[in-house]
Amino acid sequence: MQRVLILFAHPRLENSRINSRLVRAVPRADNFTFHDLYDNYPDFNIDIELEKQLLLDHDVVVWHHPFYWYSSPPILKQWIDMVLEYGWAYGTGGEKLKGKVIFNAITTGGNNDAYCPEGYNCFTITDFLRPFEQTARLCNMDYLPPFAVMGTHRMKDAEIEKAAADYGNLLGMVGNGGFEPDKLRALKFLNDFPRTGA
């Protein structure tokens, strides 16, 4: 069994039909911790020692957030700035997170065609997530491709339900340790994981 920490950051979850459904798909099991940053830190006063302990207590970390202005909501950046300290997460003596698996779970209003050199946003999702990837690499973590629910503005109920089922299925397999990171790195999105049985 793998212990999975969902670091969730959404400032207006009550207005989100996609993320609220994804959250309900997170397995209710002892090896899963759902940690809502906005709910726990409405004043942005992050408890650094608590957050460090949560990281130490888990094997897999998921940065779950909507894709705001090609990045994340501000509290997740605050979390990265405050918690991943030099000498603890990276740098001299900073090996506390070495070998832990991490990936983003994101939602975007634009569809996949909007995120390419010919598309409206000019760059791919992978390009935009490079700062997260490099942060993970600097901390000696094993960064995997994202789970991405795209084109959310036009999604129908059945599509939302399928995305939630895929997310829950992925998390369930990750929690059970039924995944091989080397194979997953070859995927564009982790959405393909439940269907490929990687």
C-alpha positions, 0 to 999 in steps of 0.5 A, spaced: 500 500 500 502 507 498 500 512 502 497 518 498 496 525 500 492 530 495 494 537 496 488 540 494 487 548 492 481 551 489 479 558 492 471 557 490 470 550 490 463 551 491 462 554 484 466 548 481 462 542 478 468 539 475 473 539 481 467 538 486 466 531 482 473 529 482 474 530 490 468 526 491 472 520 487 478 520 491 478 514 495 475 514 502 481 509 505 486 509 511 492 510 506 489 517 503 489 524 506 485 529 502 488 536 505 484 542 502 489 548 503 484 553 502 479 550 507 485 549 512 489 556 511 484 561 509 489 566 512 494 563 508 498 562 514 501 555 513 503 551 518 510 549 515 511 543 520 505 540 519 505 540 512 512 537 512 510 532 517 504 530 512 509 529 506 514 525 510 508 521 512 506 519 505 509 516 499 505 519 493 503 527 493 498 529 488 498 537 487 490 537 485 488 544 482 484 548 477 489 551 472 489 558 473 493 563 468 497 557 466 499 555 473 496 554 480 491 558 485 496 562 489 495 558 495 499 552 492 505 557 490 505 559 497 505 552 500 511 551 495 515 557 497 514 556 505 514 548 505 519 546 501 525 549 504 533 549 503 536 544 507 530 540 508 527 539 501 533 540 497 540 543 497 545 541 502 542 536 506 535 536 503 533 529 502 527 528 506 522 527 499 527 523 495 524 518 491 517 520 493 512 520 487 508 526 485 504 529 479 499 534 478 491 533 477 488 539 473 482 542 470 482 547 464 477 551 461 480 550 454 481 543 450 487 539 448 487 543 441 488 550 445 494 547 448 499 546 442 504 550 438 498 551 433 493 553 438 490 559 442 495 558 448 501 556 444 504 551 448 502 545 451 500 543 458 507 539 459 510 546 457 506 550 462 507 545 468 515 545 467 516 549 474 512 544 478 516 538 474 523 542 476 521 543 483 519 536 484 526 534 480 530 539 485 527 535 491 529 529 488 522 527 487 519 522 482 515 527 477 509 523 473 505 526 467 499 530 469 492 527 470 488 533 466 481 534 465 480 539 459 475 543 456 471 543 462 467 549 460 463 545 455 463 538 459 456 534 459 454 530 465 456 524 462 463 526 461 464 529 468 462 522 471 467 519 466 473 523 468 471 522 475 471 515 475 478 515 471 481 519 477 478 515 482 480 509 478 487 512 477 488 514 485 485 507 487 491 503 483 496 508 485 494 507 492 494 500 491 501 500 489 499 497 482 503 502 478 510 502 474 513 510 474 518 508 468 512 506 464 507 512 466 513 517 464 512 515 457 504 517 457 502 524 455 497 524 461 495 520 466 488 519 464 491 514 459 493 510 465 487 506 467 485 504 460 492 502 458 494 498 465 501 500 465 
